[in-house]
């Protein structure tokens, strides 16, 4: 690659953010694809910060830009708009030197052959700098109004309607950076010993207040720096997601189905939770199924992996019923916005009904595959009731042989009419829903 072809972190960020907004592509997938073109860890970190911040504060930055522009830009100039939004983010939230933020933003226009916009971008960013100075807006925090403004209107409204007194806390939590959380395999090492290993490497960490196997790091770092990561001693997994294998309560020799397994964190935890489990891990996305393989190989454990739509049971089910089924259903991902801020840009209100129908289809398909006396654990990383408690109430009412196993003795989440709901940021967890269902003997 010649020096003329090497892109700067800002150029990569512009490309990523443009493809995300214009074409609805995933931030993580875009970054994984494009950041390979960057020369150093420092450049990759800077680019990542720009992209994640752009998504996290997209609607706040849009509101700022609207006040600064005399008239809206044409649709064909969406890239110019993104240049300005990235510039605003650097000035307000990254504390990049003002002259650098302005000059580097203007340079991006040359690369995009939008030289006509140089004066506009320069004027808009300098106007913002002047206004910011006059208003003495020196802190990096969002105002109470901006915490709501940081979401599309439909999403903040839905959170307010469904979670009332908790709504402001949920919205604020979604605007924070999620901590890096580890799951320690306590069969191999005690928590005290692992925390000591981290301390010996000057890695600051604390044990999670509720989830036994979880460790919260005080700052993110490369997984290769974690002792025991390469051998499966420890995995990166949010504390809420770690509850799945615990709630399944697998016993040695059980036959277990992980119905929507990718990327494999829960599959690995299931295999590490008990001996001699016969685990089938399904996912309909072959590329994502490779991630499951990588996760299991790292820890030297095995499952039977199948690329299939779980609901199309004729294509993969061999007739042997399961003792345990984990249905970690496709969902709006509204509980993990703090970890995946692009969700607030990509998700649409109209998507919810389709996801609810997909969840219902999967539940109906999974239930006949469960042994009498067996347990199906339904989970989502959503905070919306239609995907969670309403979905499960409807399912139970339609199946006489289905009973809920109440989760009343646990310390996490809010007790709901059916199941328990963790709201994002509460108990140092992502937003998750769990419901335990048992098939009655007839």
C-alpha positions in Angstrom: 0.0 0.0 0.0 1.5 3.3 -1.0 1.5 6.4 1.2 -1.0 8.0 -1.1 -3.5 5.1 -0.5 -3.1 5.1 3.3 -6.2 6.5 5.0 -6.2 8.5 8.2 -8.3 7.5 11.2 -10.7 10.4 10.3 -11.1 9.2 6.7 -11.9 5.7 7.9 -14.4 7.1 10.5 -16.1 9.1 7.7 -16.3 6.0 5.5 -17.7 3.9 8.4 -20.2 6.4 9.6 -21.4 7.2 6.1 -22.0 3.5 5.3 -23.8 3.0 8.7 -26.2 6.0 8.2 -26.7 5.7 4.4 -26.9 1.9 4.1 -27.8 0.7 7.6 -24.7 -1.5 8.1 -23.5 -2.6 11.6 -20.8 -0.4 13.3 -18.8 -3.4 14.6 -18.8 -5.1 11.3 -17.8 -1.9 9.5 -15.0 -1.2 11.9 -13.7 -4.7 11.7 -13.5 -4.4 8.0 -12.1 -0.9 7.6 -9.8 -0.6 10.6 -7.4 -3.1 9.1 -6.3 -0.3 6.9 -5.0 1.7 9.8 -1.3 1.5 10.7 -1.2 1.6 14.5 -3.2 0.7 17.6 -3.4 4.4 18.4 -5.0 5.2 15.1 -7.5 2.3 15.5 -8.4 3.5 19.0 -8.9 7.1 17.7 -11.0 5.9 14.8 -13.1 3.7 17.1 -13.7 6.5 19.5 -14.9 8.8 16.7 -17.3 6.2 15.3 -18.7 5.1 18.7 -19.1 8.7 19.8 -20.7 9.7 16.5 -23.4 7.0 17.1 -23.8 7.6 20.8 -24.4 11.3 20.3 -25.8 11.3 16.8 -29.1 12.9 17.6 -27.6 15.5 20.0 -25.1 16.4 17.3 -27.8 16.6 14.7 -29.7 19.1 16.9 -26.6 21.2 17.3 -26.0 21.1 13.5 -29.6 22.1 12.7 -29.1 25.3 14.8 -25.9 26.1 13.0 -27.1 25.6 9.4 -29.1 28.2 7.6 -30.7 25.6 5.4 -30.6 21.8 5.3 -28.1 20.0 3.1 -29.3 18.1 0.0 -29.6 14.3 0.4 -26.6 13.8 -1.9 -24.4 15.7 0.5 -24.9 13.4 3.4 -21.1 12.8 3.6 -20.6 16.6 4.1 -23.1 16.5 7.0 -21.2 13.5 8.5 -18.0 15.5 8.2 -19.6 18.3 10.3 -21.0 15.9 12.9 -17.6 14.2 13.4 -16.1 17.7 13.7 -18.7 18.7 16.3 -18.1 15.5 18.2 -14.3 16.1 18.4 -14.8 19.7 19.6 -17.4 19.0 22.3 -16.7 15.5 23.5 -13.1 14.6 22.6 -11.4 17.9 23.5 -9.4 17.7 20.3 -7.7 21.1 19.7 -10.3 23.3 18.0 -8.0 24.3 15.1 -7.1 20.6 14.5 -10.8 19.5 14.5 -11.7 22.3 12.0 -8.7 21.8 9.7 -8.8 18.1 9.6 -12.6 18.2 8.9 -12.0 20.5 5.9 -9.2 18.2 4.6 -11.8 15.4 4.4 -13.7 17.3 1.9 -10.8 17.2 -0.6 -10.7 13.4 -0.4 -14.5 13.3 -1.1 -14.2 15.9 -3.9 -16.5 18.2 -2.1 -14.2 21.3 -2.1 -17.3 23.5 -2.5 -18.2 22.8 1.1 -14.9 23.9 2.6 -16.2 27.4 3.5 -19.5 26.0 4.9 -17.8 23.4 7.1 -15.2 25.9 8.3 -17.9 28.4 9.2 -20.2 25.9 11.0 -17.5 24.5 13.2 -16.0 27.9 14.0 -19.5 29.2 14.9 -20.0 26.2 17.2 -16.6 26.9 18.9 -17.6 30.6 19.5 -21.1 29.7 20.9 -19.5 27.0 23.1 -17.1 29.6 24.5 -19.8 32.1 25.1 -22.0 29.6 26.9 -19.0 28.3 28.8 -20.1 24.7 28.0 -16.9 23.2 29.3 -18.0 19.8 30.6 -18.4 16.6 28.6 -21.7 15.6 30.2 -25.1 15.7 28.5 -27.7 17.8 30.1 -31.0 16.2 31.3 -32.7 17.3 28.1 -29.9 15.9 25.9 -30.1 12.5 27.6 -33.6 12.2 26.1 -32.6 14.0 22.9 -29.8 11.4 22.3 -32.4 8.9 21.1 -34.9 8.8 18.2 -38.2 10.1 19.4 -40.0 6.8 19.2 -37.5 5.0 21.4 -37.4 7.6 24.2 -41.2 7.7 24.1 -41.5 3.9 24.3 -39.0 3.7 27.3 -41.0 6.5 29.1 -44.4 4.7 28.4 -43.2 1.3 29.5 -40.8 2.2 32.4 -42.2 5.4 33.9 -40.3 6.2 37.1 -37.2 4.2 35.8 -37.2 5.9 32.3 -34.7 8.7 33.0 -32.3 6.3 34.6 -32.6 3.9 31.6 -32.0 6.6 29.1 -29.0 8.0 30.9 -27.5 4.5 31.3 -27.8 3.9 27.6 -25.7 7.0 27.0 -22.8 5.8 29.1 -19.9 3.7 28.0 -20.4 0.0 29.0 -17.7 -1.5 31.2 -15.7 -4.4 30.0 -16.9 -7.4 32.0 -15.2 -10.9 32.2 -16.6 -14.3 33.1 -14.1 -16.4 35.1 -14.4 -20.2 34.8 -14.5 -20.9 38.6 -14.1 -24.6 38.0 -10.5 -23.9 37.0 -9.5 -21.0 39.3 -11.0 -19.2 42.3 -12.1 -15.6 41.9 -9.6 -14.4 44.5 -6.7 -16.0 42.6 -7.8 -14.6 39.3 -8.2 -11.1 40.7 -4.7 -11.4 42.1 -3.4 -12.3 38.7 -5.0 -9.2 37.3 -3.6 -7.1 40.1 -0.1 -8.5 39.5 -0.4 -7.2 35.9 -1.6 -3.8 37.2 -5.1 -4.4 35.7 -7.7 -2.8 37.9 -10.7 -4.9 38.4 -13.5 -5.7 41.0 -15.8 -8.7 41.4 -19.3 -8.0 40.3 -21.7 -7.3 43.3 -24.2 -10.0 42.3 -23.0 -12.3 39.5 -20.6 -14.8 41.1 -18.4 -15.4 38.0 -18.3 -11.8 36.8 -15.3 -9.3 37.0 -15.7 -5.7 36.0 -12.6 -4.1 34.6 -12.0 -0.4 35.3 -10.9 0.2 31.7 -11.1 -1.8 28.5 -8.0 -3.6 27.1 -7.0 -6.1 24.5 -8.2 -9.6 25.3 -4.6 -10.9 24.6 -3.6 -9.0 27.7 -5.9 -11.0 29.9 -4.3 -13.9 31.8 -5.9 -17.2 30.7 -8.0 -15.8 27.9 -6.3 -17.9 25.2 -7.0 -21.1 27.1 -10.7 -20.3 28.0 -10.0 -19.6 31.7 -11.7 -16.3 31.2 -14.1 -14.8 28.6 -15.5 -11.4 27.8 -19.2 -11.5 28.6 -21.6 -9.0 30.3 -22.8 -10.0 33.7 -26.5 -10.1 32.5 -25.6 -12.6 29.7 -23.8 -14.8 32.3 -27.1 -15.5 34.0 -28.3 -17.7 31.1 -26.1 -20.8 31.9 -26.8 -20.3 35.6 -30.6 -20.3 35.1 -30.5 -23.4 32.9 -29.0 -25.5 35.8 -27.6 -28.1 33.5 -26.8 -31.5 35.1 -24.0 -33.9 33.9 -25.0 -35.8 30.7 -27.9 -33.6 29.7 -28.8 -32.9 26.1 -28.9 -29.2 25.6 -29.9 -27.0 22.7 -28.6 -23.4 22.2 -31.1 -22.3 19.5 -29.6 -19.0 18.4 -26.0 -19.5 19.5 -23.8 -17.0 17.7 -21.4 -15.6 18.7 -21.1 -18.4 21.2 -20.4 -16.8 24.6 -23.4 -18.6 26.2 -22.7 -21.8 24.4 -19.2 -21.9 25.9 -20.6 -21.0 29.4 -23.1 -23.9 29.1 -20.3 -26.3 28.3 -18.2 -25.0 31.2 -21.1 -25.3 33.6 -21.4 -29.1 33.9 -19.7 -32.3 32.7 -20.4 -34.4 29.7 -23.1 -32.2 28.2 -24.4 -33.0 24.7 -24.8 -29.5 23.3 -26.2 -28.6 19.9 -25.5 -25.0 18.9 -27.6 -23.6 16.0 -27.4 -20.4 14.1 -28.7 -19.6 10.6 -25.8 -17.2 9.8 -22.8 -19.3 8.7 -20.3 -16.4 9.2 -21.5 -15.8 12.8 -21.3 -19.6 13.4 -17.5 -19.3 12.8 -17.4 -17.1 15.9 -18.9 -19.9 17.9 -16.3 -22.3 16.6 -13.5 -19.8 17.6 -15.0 -19.4 21.1 -15.2 -23.2 21.7 -11.8 -24.0 20.3 -10.2 -21.4 22.5 -11.4 -23.2 25.6 -10.9 -26.7 24.1 -14.6 -27.7 24.4 -16.9 -29.2 21.8 -20.5 -28.8 20.7 -22.3 -30.0 17.6 -22.7 -26.9 15.4 -25.4 -26.7 12.8 -26.1 -23.9 10.4 -29.9 -23.8 10.3 -33.0 -21.8 11.1 -34.0 -23.2 14.5 -37.7 -22.8 13.6 -37.3 -25.1 10.5 -36.9 -28.2 12.7 -37.3 -30.7 9.8 -34.0 -29.4 8.4 -31.9 -30.2 11.5 -33.7 -32.0 14.4 -33.0 -35.8 14.8 -36.0 -36.6 17.0 -34.1 -36.8 20.3 -35.7 -34.4 22.8 -33.7 -32.0 24.9 -33.5 -31.7 28.7 -32.7 -28.0 28.3 -33.2 -25.4 25.6 -31.8 -21.9 25.6 -33.8 -19.6 23.3 -31.8 -16.4 23.2 -34.2 -14.9 20.7 -33.5 -12.3 18.0 -34.7 -8.9 19.4 -34.5 -5.2 19.2 -31.3 -5.1 21.2 -32.8 -2.1 23.1 -31.1 -3.3 26.3 -27.5 -3.1 24.9 -27.5 0.4 23.3 -24.8 1.5 25.7 -22.6 -1.3 24.3 -23.8 -0.9 20.7 -24.8 2.7 20.2 -25.4 2.3 16.5 -28.7 0.5 17.4 -30.3 3.9 18.1 -29.6 4.8 14.5 -30.3 1.5 12.8 -33.4 0.3 14.7 -36.9 1.5 13.6 -40.1 1.3 15.6 -41.7 -0.7 12.8 -39.1 -3.4 13.3 -40.6 -4.4 16.7 -43.7 -6.2 15.3 -41.6 -8.3 13.0 -39.2 -9.3 15.8 -42.2 -10.2 18.0 -43.5 -12.5 15.3 -40.1 -14.1 14.8 -39.8 -14.8 18.6 -43.3 -16.3 18.7 -42.4 -18.5 15.7 -39.2 -19.7 17.5 -41.0 -20.4 20.8 -43.7 -22.5 19.1 -41.0 -24.5 17.2 -38.8 -25.1 20.3 -41.5 -26.3 22.7 -42.2 -29.7 21.1 -38.5 -30.4 21.2 -38.4 -30.3 25.0 -38.7 -33.4 27.2 -41.5 -33.4 29.8 -39.9 -32.1 33.0 -37.4 -30.2 30.8 -36.7 -26.5 31.0 -36.7 -23.8 28.3 -35.0 -20.5 29.1 -36.3 -17.6 27.1 -34.0 -14.6 27.0 -33.6 -11.3 25.0 -31.3 -8.3 25.3 -34.4 -6.1 25.0 -36.3 -3.9 27.5 -39.5 -3.8 25.5 -42.5 -5.6 27.1 -43.9 -6.9 23.8 -40.7 -8.9 23.2 -40.5 -10.1 26.8 -43.2 -10.4 29.4 -46.1 -9.9 27.0 -44.6 -12.5 24.6 -44.2 -15.1 27.4 -47.6 -14.5 29.0 -49.2 -15.1 25.6 -47.2 -18.3 25.1 -48.1 -19.7 28.5 -51.8 -19.0 28.0 -51.6 -20.9 24.7 -49.9 -24.0 26.1 -51.5 -25.9 28.9 -48.4 -28.0 29.5 -46.2 -24.9 30.2 -45.6 -23.5 33.6 -43.3 -20.7 34.7 -40.5 -21.3 37.2 -40.6 -18.0 39.1 -37.3 -16.2 39.7 -38.2 -14.7 43.0 -35.1 -15.5 45.1 -32.6 -13.8 42.8 -31.1 -10.4 43.6 -31.1 -9.0 40.1 -33.7 -7.4 37.9 -37.3 -6.3 38.4 -40.0 -9.0 39.1 -42.5 -8.9 36.3 -45.9 -10.7 35.9 -43.8 -13.3 34.1 -40.0 -13.5 34.3 -37.6 -10.8 35.4 -36.4 -7.7 33.6 -32.9 -6.2 34.0 -32.9 -2.6 32.8 -29.7 -1.3 31.2 -27.1 0.0 33.7 -28.9 -1.4 36.7 -26.8 -3.7 38.8 -23.9 -2.9 36.5 -25.5 -5.0 33.7 -26.8 -4.7 30.2 -30.6 -4.7 29.7 -31.8 -8.4 29.6 -35.0 -10.3 30.1 -35.3 -13.9 31.4 -38.2 -16.3 31.8 -37.8 -20.0 32.8 -40.5 -22.3 31.4 -41.0 -26.0 32.4 -42.9 -28.6 30.4 -45.4 -30.5 32.6 -45.6 -34.3 32.6 -48.9 -35.3 31.1 
